[in-house]
């Protein structure tokens, strides 16, 4: 905050301090935005991994289910001469 100053030098120092505070705030905002982007990318990767794992589990369950259930259409062996 700019206070009432009696000299130009004090005003300059306050202005420099205000610029420094502004620059620090901008850097914090950039860092937060970067961290948010990293978190978004991580969440998307995690979702893809979960979906792949879920599909794999479903395929395994289907194979187990088809292996354990009797086949209504037993395959006929074909012999070749």
C-alpha positions as CSV (number, residue, x, y, z in Angstrom):
1,X,0.0,0.0,0.0
2,X,1.2,3.5,-0.8
3,X,1.4,5.6,2.3
4,X,1.6,9.4,2.4
5,X,5.3,10.3,1.9
6,X,7.2,13.4,2.5
7,X,9.9,12.9,0.0
8,X,10.3,11.8,-3.6
9,X,12.8,9.2,-2.5
10,X,10.2,7.6,-0.2
11,X,7.7,7.6,-3.0
12,X,10.3,5.9,-5.3
13,X,11.0,3.3,-2.7
14,X,7.3,2.6,-2.2
15,X,6.8,2.3,-6.0
16,X,9.8,-0.1,-6.2
17,X,8.3,-2.1,-3.4
18,X,4.9,-2.2,-5.0
19,X,6.4,-3.4,-8.3
20,X,8.3,-6.1,-6.5
21,X,5.1,-7.2,-4.7
22,X,3.3,-7.2,-8.0
23,X,6.0,-9.3,-9.7
24,X,6.0,-11.8,-6.9
25,X,2.2,-12.1,-7.1
26,X,2.5,-12.7,-10.8
27,X,5.1,-15.4,-10.3
28,X,2.9,-17.1,-7.7
29,X,0.0,-17.0,-10.1
30,X,2.1,-18.5,-12.9
31,X,3.4,-21.2,-10.5
32,X,-0.2,-22.0,-9.5
33,X,-1.3,-22.2,-13.1
34,X,1.6,-24.5,-13.9
35,X,0.8,-26.7,-11.0
36,X,-2.9,-26.8,-12.0
37,X,-1.9,-27.8,-15.5
38,X,0.3,-30.6,-14.2
39,X,-2.5,-31.8,-11.9
40,X,-4.9,-31.8,-14.9
41,X,-2.5,-33.9,-17.0
42,X,-1.9,-36.3,-14.2
43,X,-5.7,-36.7,-13.7
44,X,-6.2,-37.4,-17.4
45,X,-3.3,-40.0,-17.4
46,X,-4.8,-41.6,-14.3
47,X,-8.3,-41.8,-15.9
48,X,-6.8,-43.4,-19.0
49,X,-4.9,-46.0,-16.9
50,X,-8.1,-46.7,-14.9
51,X,-10.1,-47.2,-18.1
52,X,-7.5,-49.5,-19.6
53,X,-7.4,-51.5,-16.3
54,X,-11.2,-51.7,-16.2
55,X,-11.3,-53.0,-19.8
56,X,-8.7,-55.6,-19.0
57,X,-10.6,-56.8,-16.0
58,X,-13.8,-57.0,-18.0
59,X,-12.0,-59.1,-20.7
60,X,-10.6,-61.4,-18.1
61,X,-14.0,-61.8,-16.5
62,X,-15.6,-62.6,-19.9
63,X,-12.9,-65.2,-20.6
64,X,-13.5,-66.8,-17.2
65,X,-17.2,-66.7,-17.6
66,X,-17.1,-68.3,-21.1
67,X,-14.6,-70.9,-19.9
68,X,-16.8,-71.9,-17.0
69,X,-20.1,-71.9,-18.8
70,X,-21.0,-74.9,-21.0
71,X,-20.7,-74.2,-24.7
72,X,-24.2,-74.6,-26.4
73,X,-22.4,-75.1,-29.8
74,X,-19.6,-77.5,-29.3
75,X,-17.1,-77.2,-32.0
76,X,-16.6,-80.2,-34.4
77,X,-13.2,-81.4,-35.1
78,X,-12.3,-81.3,-38.7
79,X,-9.7,-83.6,-40.0
80,X,-7.8,-83.0,-43.2
81,X,-6.6,-85.9,-45.3
